[in-house]
Amino acid sequence: MRRPVGVLAVLLLLGACGNDSGPAATAPRQADALTGSLTVFAAASLTEAFTDAKATMERGHTGLTITYNFAGSQALAQQITDGAPADVVATADTTTMQKLQDAQLVEAPTVFAHNTLAIAVAPGNPKHIARLADLARPDVIVVLADPSVPVGKYAAAALAHAGVTVHPRSLELDVKAALAKVKAGEADAAIVYVTDARATGAKAGQVAIAAADNQPADYPIAVVNASTHKTAARALLRELSTGAGRTALRARGFRTP
């Protein structure tokens, strides 16, 4: 029995709709790897950039919650060594990260940012500090970070290279603490990272350190081996080093690969 032409046309149309494999077909939605509650241990100098990136990442990834622990790199390494729960760690020097890697506490790290030093001074620079040598003057109160802290180690190297001997009023445990002394009027100057001096706005001035004496700081980042959220931690590392994190770092004055 022959079917009418109109019936055949309807059947062919229904068949085409049921087997649509062309560009208009909806592809299966891929699960977002960057989700859940993640903890990041990060060098104090990353505070502003990573806080900026957090807002962007949490808006872009449903269900993502990031908790930061900002401190001196040496303190972060000790906390991880002692078993503190963390998913990702970022330090302000490769030496500290290498210790964590040697202890098999982190996955292979990658350098994701670079920084340099500057002299933070009181607003208006009332002591007219112009170079590292001025920090040795008896009328200048200087605060440095402890040499166990990356910025303290870099500052000591810069002073040694310039042949300058400084007797600091105090040695602080991270760059923010050293800078706080200048902002509070308890010190005339401190050697800090360029990015931290810049972040103070009008609360402190900034004096450049000659390129010949300056010390470049390399920032590595790694997933912590003890993390119970490895897939999400690796996705977060990528986002911090190449996505929203890189954008925020550059906006705050860091250099990135």
Disulfide bonds with the S-S distance in Angstrom:
none
